[in-house]
Amino acid sequence: MDKIGYDYPFENLIVDTTAIEAKQAALANVLAKYIPQLAYGQVDDPKATVDQMREELKAAGYDDVKAAIQKDLDAFVEENGTPDFTRGE
């Protein structure tokens, strides 16, 4: 296992979700509405359904949530360096 395993470089990453909790909940509601339908083939036009889901995700605050998480990730990388995903082979 030591040959192929490596430490997970983001195990100490902490994302501050206090400012985005409501938007995350709104995103979860949108996904809960569409994912089961798409996963089980219960829509007549999957492309149109995905497009509608994407519009609703944007309206629910997707870009704000993504930016907040990216900010925390950027700060983590700045403090800890860019993770090395090689296995030393």
VENMO-V795040 format. One record per pair of residues at least 12 apart in sequence whose C-alpha atoms are under 10 Angstrom apart, sorted by sequence separation. I is the first residue (numbers start at 1). J is the second residue. If there is no record, write none. Layout:
# VENMO-V795040
i & j
I & J
I & J
This chain:
# VENMO-V795040
i & j
37 & 49
38 & 50
35 & 49
34 & 49
35 & 50
34 & 50
34 & 52
35 & 53
34 & 53
33 & 53
34 & 54
31 & 53
30 & 53
31 & 54
30 & 54
30 & 55
31 & 56
27 & 53
30 & 56
31 & 57
29 & 56
30 & 57
29 & 57
27 & 56
28 & 57
30 & 59
26 & 56
27 & 57
30 & 60
26 & 57
27 & 58
29 & 60
27 & 59
28 & 60
24 & 57
26 & 59
27 & 60
23 & 57
26 & 60
27 & 61
25 & 60
26 & 61
27 & 62
23 & 59
24 & 60
25 & 61
26 & 62
23 & 60
24 & 61
22 & 60
23 & 61
24 & 62
27 & 65
22 & 61
23 & 62
23 & 63
24 & 64
20 & 61
23 & 64
24 & 65
20 & 62
23 & 65
24 & 66
22 & 65
20 & 64
21 & 65
19 & 64
20 & 65
19 & 65
20 & 66
17 & 65
20 & 68
19 & 68
20 & 69
17 & 68
16 & 68
17 & 69
15 & 68
16 & 69
15 & 69
14 & 69
15 & 70
16 & 71
17 & 72
15 & 71
16 & 72
15 & 72
14 & 72
15 & 73
13 & 72
14 & 73
13 & 73
15 & 76
13 & 75
14 & 76
10 & 73
13 & 76
12 & 76
13 & 77
10 & 76
10 & 77
13 & 80
9 & 77
12 & 80
10 & 80
9 & 80
9 & 81
9 & 82
10 & 83
9 & 83
8 & 83
9 & 84
7 & 83
8 & 84
9 & 85
7 & 84
8 & 85
6 & 84
7 & 85
6 & 85
6 & 86
7 & 87
5 & 86
6 & 87
4 & 86
5 & 87
6 & 88
4 & 87
5 & 88
3 & 87
4 & 88
2 & 87
3 & 88
4 & 89
3 & 89
